[in-house]
Amino acid sequence: MGFIRFLFALTVLLSHEVDLFGLTFTGRIIAVQCFYIISGFYMGIILEEKYKLSDYKLFISNRFLRLLPTYWMVILCMIISSVIWFNFSEQKSGLFFEKFNNNFSELSYSSALLVIFSNIFLIFQDVFLFFGLNGDGHYEFVKDFRNTNLSLSIFSLVPQAWTIGMEIMFYLLVPFLVRLKNYFLIGLAIATLLFRLLMYHKGYDFDPWTYRFFPFEFMFFVFGLLAFRFYLYLRNKNLSSLVQNVTYSFILSNILLYQFIPLNATFKYVSFVILFAFSLPVIFIKFKSNKIDRWIGEFSYPIYICHVFIIILVNVFYSKYNFVSHNFLSLIILICTLIFSYFLIKFISEPIEKIRYKRTLKLNK
């Protein structure tokens, strides 16, 4: 299901003012929530097949090895680009670090430490959306980060990394969650849904609460774990190629054509998420030995973590040099994102993956 992961990453890219023939696919909210489901599903498989539920420290450290080096390389490229831009452009702008530099002095000592720690290790990136600064530079809860004087979110060097902060929260919990019985997992999902509905009723029914608040989104990770349990049931059932192909074609066509399906928005959203979760085991069975599909899927994280950097960089050069017609700007952004993602895979992800594999191999000897 690598191509599906690729499409969801592309969906998030398109949601950031990148126009590719008017396509939006499922939209970023569904794409992000489906990534949570996929994460829950994969973590179930990884913990069962690689770690055997036996080494919490190795599991967590390997997840950080998967996430951080690629993220750090994007940060390094941002620093280099900002230094070059500051020294050679007329604006003398800090580019990617302008807001960070202008407002960092407003932070108290403890707030500054939190910001630095989070930007290095990605932990709490999602929490930044729910806190702002008071007059003393200390953080305080805010209901809407867009309507506060100084939201902590402006200190996120890679703004879209808030989803990775939520992923990390799930990674810390999942080794314990996979030990729970199905009925307990279902109960957790229902409790999370009821909590979401209650808070919606109390007025917390807008962004960031709609898809950026971990206690609300937790149920999607649980859906993924339940999909993994369904996979354990299906994997020895010898599913026919017809069932696999029809399931994959149905989900893929729904992703590609979602924006054109003439159904009630709520019904369409709920039905797609449920069907997607139930289809994951079948799609995984179809593609689990497909190296090409797996390779395509490897692009999803680099695309996600680098695309805002590429969008800003291309737009900065476009505003200065107008090197192509505006109609081709989105295509240039997409091509540059794919090229940069390829280099991140080739020179960061693949070498790190060998290290992760060796560490896991020692555990299973």
LINFENJO-V591026 format. One record per run of one state. SS is the DSSP state (H for helix, E for strand, C for the rest). FROM is the first residue (numbers start at 0). TO is the last residue. If there is no record, write none. Layout:
ss,from,to
SS,FROM,TO
SS,FROM,TO
This chain:
ss,from,to
C,0,0
H,1,13
C,14,26
H,27,50
C,51,54
H,55,87
C,88,93
H,94,105
C,106,107
H,108,120
C,121,125
H,126,129
E,130,132
C,133,137
E,138,140
C,141,143
H,144,146
C,147,149
E,150,150
H,151,154
C,155,157
H,158,176
C,177,180
H,181,200
C,201,212
H,213,233
C,234,239
H,240,259
C,260,263
H,264,286
C,287,289
H,290,296
C,297,297
H,298,320
C,321,324
H,325,362
C,363,364
